Amino acid sequence: MGTTKKKSKDRRSRSQRKKGWRTASSSDRHELYELSVQNTEAEVEFIDKVWTQLRGRLASSIREDFCGTAAASAEWVLARDDNTAIGFDLDQEVLDWGIRRNSERLDEEQLQRLQVHNADVRAVQAERVQTILAMNFSYFLFKTREDLRQYFEHAREGLLDDGIFILDAYGGSESYEEMEEEKDLDGFTYVWDQASYDPITGDVVNHIHFRFPDETEMTKAFTYEWRLWSLPEIRELLEEAGFTNVTVWWEGNEEDSEEGNGVFEPAEHGEACPGWIVYITAEKSSA
Ligand SMILES: C[S@@+](CC[C@H](N)C(=O)[O-])C[C@H]1O[C@@H](n2cnc3c(N)ncnc32)[C@H](O)[C@@H]1O
């Protein structure tokens, strides 16, 4: 979401871009979010890679915290016939949108293996699972060490003994800048707006806007008020919450370029690049 990798501008003529394209009033913010922010196929591939590398087998049960439309859960149940997913989010509007969408993309049997519930991730009571996901930096909304540690402790409780917690994080010098980044996508432009950063508290306010070829705009389609946590802080808090083998997975570069190649590997050290996204894995116990 907060990547700084720039894409080239749409080079089609204005009339070409206008034809049959989206507008602010005809667009749905959740659909645009899924199209611009999420890559659930890559998330599922990453879960499989982690389980293969750390456990020598694949997982079948996941819990998706902060699930929103539960797109990752849907991708998970599609991936294999014995996969199950349970998602939690506090916002009934996004859950309802996801339930409608998932009933289109999944068949009856697949829907039986996907549950979503309206609940605070800090109070979830559910059957233990092999993997819990906290994606797209959602846990950055916990702004104190105590609140974040409590969430991590609760997530650890929700895992089976050999379970693995998978999170992501972003950072880099540009993450401290107040700036906008645009990405031209199919019929609309995604805008990541880092509206404010407070160096004393570490608080950031980020918005997502969507712009359209007819010059209409969906302003502040999503707003996030977060603390910009650093990797050492996140690692320490995961360990304080009882996790072991806390590992940062750093993204490799495309050949002869600074662009990320989408391949994440365990790393002890990173590079001081302007923008990075990592995955973090934390094991309930060293199984
Ligand atoms: C950044 S979105 C993440 C959506 C999706 N999981 C993804 O990866 O893109 C954060 C979501 O967290 C939800 N949320 C915020 N606080 C929460 C809480 N305490 N418990 C459960 N969900 C929460 C919001 O309603 C929102 O849908």
The ligand as an SDF file (V2000), in Angstrom:
LIG
                    3D

 27 29  0  0  0  0  0  0  0  0999 V2000
   -6.3610   -1.6640    6.2430 C   0  0  0  0  0  0  0  0  0  0  0  0
   -7.9340   -2.4940    6.2620 S   0  0  0  0  0  0  0  0  0  0  0  0
   -7.3720   -4.1400    5.8700 C   0  0  0  0  0  0  0  0  0  0  0  0
   -8.2620   -4.8860    4.9280 C   0  0  0  0  0  0  0  0  0  0  0  0
   -7.6630   -6.2050    4.4210 C   0  0  0  0  0  0  0  0  0  0  0  0
   -7.3910   -7.1490    5.4940 N   0  0  0  0  0  0  0  0  0  0  0  0
   -6.3910   -6.0270    3.6290 C   0  0  0  0  0  0  0  0  0  0  0  0
   -5.4300   -6.7640    3.8220 O   0  0  0  0  0  0  0  0  0  0  0  0
   -6.3250   -5.1520    2.7680 O   0  0  0  0  0  0  0  0  0  0  0  0
   -8.2160   -2.5300    8.0140 C   0  0  0  0  0  0  0  0  0  0  0  0
   -9.5350   -3.1810    8.4680 C   0  0  0  0  0  0  0  0  0  0  0  0
   -9.4430   -3.3660    9.8840 O   0  0  0  0  0  0  0  0  0  0  0  0
  -10.7400   -3.1890   10.4550 C   0  0  0  0  0  0  0  0  0  0  0  0
  -10.5400   -2.9470   11.9070 N   0  0  0  0  0  0  0  0  0  0  0  0
  -10.0940   -1.8250   12.5080 C   0  0  0  0  0  0  0  0  0  0  0  0
   -9.9680   -2.0280   13.8450 N   0  0  0  0  0  0  0  0  0  0  0  0
  -10.3290   -3.3140   14.0800 C   0  0  0  0  0  0  0  0  0  0  0  0
  -10.4120   -4.1170   15.2580 C   0  0  0  0  0  0  0  0  0  0  0  0
  -10.0320   -3.6440   16.4650 N   0  0  0  0  0  0  0  0  0  0  0  0
  -10.8370   -5.3900   15.1470 N   0  0  0  0  0  0  0  0  0  0  0  0
  -11.2110   -5.8940   13.9350 C   0  0  0  0  0  0  0  0  0  0  0  0
  -11.1320   -5.1700   12.7740 N   0  0  0  0  0  0  0  0  0  0  0  0
  -10.7100   -3.9000   12.8530 C   0  0  0  0  0  0  0  0  0  0  0  0
  -11.3420   -2.0560    9.6620 C   0  0  0  0  0  0  0  0  0  0  0  0
  -12.7410   -2.0700    9.7350 O   0  0  0  0  0  0  0  0  0  0  0  0
  -10.7970   -2.3570    8.2420 C   0  0  0  0  0  0  0  0  0  0  0  0
  -11.7100   -3.1110    7.4980 O   0  0  0  0  0  0  0  0  0  0  0  0
  1  2  1  0
  2  3  1  0
  2 10  1  0
  3  4  1  0
  4  5  1  0
  5  6  1  0
  5  7  1  0
  7  8  2  0
  7  9  1  0
 10 11  1  0
 11 12  1  0
 11 26  1  0
 12 13  1  0
 13 14  1  0
 13 24  1  0
 14 15  1  0
 14 23  1  0
 15 16  2  0
 16 17  1  0
 17 18  1  0
 17 23  2  0
 18 19  1  0
 18 20  2  0
 20 21  1  0
 21 22  2  0
 22 23  1  0
 24 25  1  0
 24 26  1  0
 26 27  1  0
M  CHG  2   2   1   9  -1
M  END
$$$$
